[in-house]
Amino acid sequence: MMTKELLASGLSRITIPTVWREDYLGALRALNRYDDPGPIIRAFAFAQRVAAACVAMTVDEAIRLWASCYAFVEAGAHARLTLPQAATNIVWRDNIPAPAEYWAIVASAVGSDFPGIDQRS
């Protein structure tokens, strides 16, 4: 319903990427438990800003933009949702695209070089 209303008003939809799931759920908890709408309003505003910045002409281009902001990885010490950076080098591992820097940090944290990385463009 929210997406329909946003699009009818000429605004960007709101997408909650995998990496940002816990932040979003935390904002929902603040609303539910403490009757505090501030965190969810800020969460929706940021998510909408990221989604608006990830508009692309092709699916491959959209995937690269979303991957550049860490959208497809699990949240943690190595990734946070950011605004997309079109010039980011995206590397695929286990069918998950993410910035090359992300995979390098993860590899150093677990002591592996992640053999078999697919460096699709």
C-alpha positions in Angstrom: 0.0 0.0 0.0 2.8 2.4 0.9 4.6 1.7 -2.4 1.4 2.3 -4.4 0.9 5.7 -2.6 4.5 6.7 -3.1 4.5 5.9 -6.8 1.1 7.6 -7.3 2.6 10.7 -5.8 5.7 10.6 -8.1 8.0 9.5 -5.3 10.5 6.7 -5.2 9.5 3.4 -3.6 11.1 2.2 -0.3 13.2 -0.9 -0.4 14.7 -2.5 2.6 17.9 -4.4 1.5 19.3 -7.4 3.3 22.2 -5.5 4.8 19.8 -3.1 6.5 17.2 -5.5 7.8 18.2 -5.3 11.5 18.3 -1.5 11.4 14.8 -1.4 10.0 13.5 -3.9 12.5 15.1 -1.9 15.3 13.2 1.2 14.1 10.0 -0.8 14.0 10.6 -2.0 17.6 11.1 1.6 18.7 7.7 2.5 17.3 6.0 -0.6 18.7 7.6 -0.7 22.1 8.2 3.0 22.9 5.6 4.7 20.6 8.6 6.6 19.1 8.0 7.2 15.3 11.3 9.1 14.8 13.5 6.1 14.0 11.1 4.6 11.5 10.6 7.9 9.8 14.4 8.4 9.5 14.7 4.7 8.3 12.1 5.1 5.6 13.6 8.5 4.5 17.1 6.9 4.1 15.8 3.8 2.5 13.9 5.9 0.0 16.9 8.0 -0.7 19.0 4.9 -1.5 16.3 3.4 -3.7 16.0 6.6 -5.6 19.7 6.7 -6.2 19.7 3.1 -7.5 17.5 3.7 -10.5 19.0 2.2 -13.7 18.1 1.5 -17.3 19.0 -2.2 -17.1 18.8 -5.0 -14.5 22.6 -5.5 -14.6 23.1 -1.8 -13.9 20.6 -1.8 -11.1 22.3 -4.9 -9.5 25.7 -3.1 -9.7 24.3 0.0 -8.1 22.6 -1.9 -5.3 25.7 -4.1 -4.8 27.8 -0.9 -4.5 25.9 0.1 -1.4 26.3 -3.4 0.1 22.5 -4.2 -0.3 22.9 -7.9 -0.9 25.2 -8.9 2.0 24.4 -9.7 5.6 24.7 -6.9 8.1 27.7 -6.9 10.3 31.0 -5.3 11.0 32.0 -5.4 7.4 29.0 -3.8 5.7 26.5 -1.0 6.2 24.0 0.4 3.8 25.4 3.4 2.0 24.4 5.5 -1.0 25.5 3.8 -4.3 28.8 4.5 -5.9 28.7 3.7 -9.6 32.4 3.4 -10.0 32.8 0.7 -7.4 34.4 -2.6 -8.4 31.8 -5.3 -7.8 32.8 -8.9 -7.2 30.5 -11.9 -7.0 31.0 -14.7 -4.5 28.5 -17.5 -4.0 26.0 -15.5 -6.2 26.2 -12.4 -4.0 27.5 -9.2 -5.5 29.4 -6.8 -3.3 32.2 -4.3 -3.5 35.6 -5.9 -3.8 36.7 -4.2 -0.6 34.0 -6.0 1.3 35.2 -9.4 0.1 38.8 -8.5 0.9 37.9 -7.5 4.5 35.8 -10.6 5.0 38.6 -12.8 3.7 41.2 -11.2 6.0 38.7 -11.6 8.9 38.3 -15.4 8.3 41.9 -16.0 7.1 40.9 -17.1 3.6 41.4 -15.8 0.1 38.0 -17.0 -1.1 39.0 -19.1 -4.1 36.6 -19.1 -6.9 35.5 -15.4 -6.8 33.7 -14.5 -10.0 34.6 -11.0 -11.0 31.8 -10.4 -13.4 31.3 -6.9 -14.7 
